[in-house]
Amino acid sequence: MIQAYKTIYEGGEGEISEKKSRFIAHTAHVENEEEAMAFIEKIKKSYWDARHNCWAYSVGTKQPNLRCSDDGEPSGTAGKPMLEVIQGEQLFDTVIVVTRYFGGTLLGTGGLIRAYTKSTQEGIKNSQVIIKCLGQRIKIQCDYTTVGKIQYLIASNEIPVLGTDYTDVVTFDLIVSSDLVTQTEKQLIEATSAKIEIV
């Protein structure tokens, strides 16, 4: 299983103009091909009056499903360059649609490839890209005297806290990057002189 990968967390929009033609890119995070196709259809409906709605997506992480469409543009001038940008940026579970409003001037093969590449890059630039890591959930139980030390360690290592329960003991519910679990547990045990219980 892949330990970490880049994906779009929040989709964005980017636009460029090339010889009066407008190229508008929309990006989104998707979990499967059905979601990718639904996003493509949504953009096509929103921009029904456009000449072309070209798209590309990469779905899955181990052996991603890679698909693209030129949507009427000359073969290999839109979808393929868009897909190459997605792969070049090492993005997974990502779909991008570039809408073109024709400006009256033909751009030629090279011009189209550049325009679709540039607009795709612009869309990604205006998106929120994150790295997703495989994590492991751990629970720490401690008494009230060691809470401060644990809170300090959690904050300094930027460990996400899912919840904290205060009863006769304090229970921290954390999620730790899989490759840092052993190191984190060791740090917690050392910082609290082994006065904690890790589940």
HELIX and SHEET records of a PDB file:
HELIX    1   1 GLU A   33  SER A   46  1                                  14    
HELIX    2   2 GLY A   79  GLY A   88  1                                  10    
HELIX    3   3 GLY A  108  LYS A  125  1                                  18    
HELIX    4   4 TYR A  144  THR A  146  5                                   3    
HELIX    5   5 VAL A  147  SER A  156  1                                  10    
HELIX    6   6 SER A  178  LEU A  180  5                                   3    
HELIX    7   7 VAL A  181  ALA A  191  1                                  11    
SHEET    1   A 2 ALA A   4  GLU A  10  0                                        
SHEET    2   A 2 GLN A 128  CYS A 133 -1                                        
SHEET    1   B 5 GLU A  13  GLU A  18  0                                        
SHEET    2   B 5 SER A  21  HIS A  29 -1                                        
SHEET    3   B 5 THR A  94  TYR A 101 -1                                        
SHEET    4   B 5 HIS A  52  VAL A  59 -1                                        
SHEET    5   B 5 ASN A  65  SER A  69 -1                                        
SHEET    1   C 4 VAL A 161  TYR A 166  0                                        
SHEET    2   C 4 VAL A 170  SER A 177 -1                                        
SHEET    3   C 4 GLY A 135  CYS A 142 -1                                        
SHEET    4   C 4 ILE A 196  ILE A 198 -1                                        
END                                                                             
